[in-house]
Amino acid sequence: MKISKLSIKSPQFPDSLRALDDAPKSLNVLGNMPTGTYVAIVGTRKPTAYGQQMTYELARELSRAGAVIVSGLAYGCDSIAHQAVIDTGGKTVAVLAHGLDRVYPVAHRDLAKAILAYGGALISEYEPGTVPMQFRFIERNRIIAAISRAVIVTEASARSGALFTANRAHQLGIGLMAVPGQVTNPNAAGPNNLIHDGATLIRSAADAIVELGFLAKETTPVPAASAEEALILELLSGNTTANAESLVEASGLLPAKFANIISLMEISGKVRNLGAGLWAAR
């Protein structure tokens, strides 16, 4: 694909990026910059299983609700967020710290192609031939923050590069959200510290969707296949979210039977797993 160049004077150049004191003079773009509300999801390159789950589910559900997910195509949380959007058929934007004549890491070349195939974009302030260097990853984080309505940090150490994006979002007055984690987990120190300092606590995709004012896209309801499924759907009616323990108690089902039924309901598209043990009807 041909690389397009957007001058800072171009009407297509993002206004929020143009307003930066250190705005790039131009943006190089592969693909098409999608329209819609941009939400950045960032985090560590080495997430735990919990971090992987929360990143994937937040990106998936926000994409389904209509958000354009922004991240940096790096290992870990970045690539998980992009992949979750691809899996839903949504649009995502990757902000790169090098020229668009290459993909770094090389292992994410197919992911980059998928981003473009699904109507997303790869963008960079750097000219083709520019190689990735540590300071450029820090520089590009201001672009991730500036083009986004909100930045969500899912899992990151106290010194993670994702916190540069979070700090820039705070400086710009952009919505800053974070997923809490165990205090003994080093990868939770970043978001836990952000929450302590005032970032919005996000327990699930539902929290983020409500906080950002998104309304999930309407879908045709799938009928219940049994009385037990009908009961669970009734408990989740009216856009209610509930955790597994409360659903087991309210339904009167044995935990093992509930787990089997709710799993089948997720597979058949009747309910959504929002993470952290929370469920919602489709």
Stockholm file with secondary structure:
# STOCKHOLM 1.0

chainA/1-282         MKISKLSIKSPQFPDSLRALDDAPKSLNVLGNMPTGTYVAIVGTRKPTAYGQQMTYELARELSRAGAVIVSGLAYGCDSIAHQAVIDTGGKTVAVLAHGLDRVYPVAHRDLAKAILAYGGALISEYEPGTVPMQFRFIERNRIIAAISRAVIVTEASARSGALFTANRAHQLGIGLMAVPGQVTNPNAAGPNNLIHDGATLIRSAADAIVELGFLAKETTPVPAASAEEALILELLSGNTTANAESLVEASGLLPAKFANIISLMEISGKVRNLGAGLWAAR
#=GR chainA/1-282 SS CCCEEEETTSTTSCHHHHTSTTCCSEEEEEECCCCSCEEEEECCSSCCHHHHHHHHHHHHHHHHHTCEEEECCCTTHHHHHHHHHHHHTCCEEEECSSCTTSCSSGGGHHHHHHHHHTTCEEEESSCTTCCCCHHHHHHHHHHHHHTCSEEEECSCCTTCTHHHHHHHHHHHTCEEEECCCCTTCGGGHHHHHHHHTTCEECCSHHHHHHHHTCCCCCCCCCCCSSHHHHHHHHHTTTTCEEEHHHHHHHHTCCHHHHHHHHHHHHHTTSEEEEETTEEEEC
#=GC SS_cons         CCCEEEETTSTTSCHHHHTSTTCCSEEEEEECCCCSCEEEEECCSSCCHHHHHHHHHHHHHHHHHTCEEEECCCTTHHHHHHHHHHHHTCCEEEECSSCTTSCSSGGGHHHHHHHHHTTCEEEESSCTTCCCCHHHHHHHHHHHHHTCSEEEECSCCTTCTHHHHHHHHHHHTCEEEECCCCTTCGGGHHHHHHHHTTCEECCSHHHHHHHHTCCCCCCCCCCCSSHHHHHHHHHTTTTCEEEHHHHHHHHTCCHHHHHHHHHHHHHTTSEEEEETTEEEEC
//
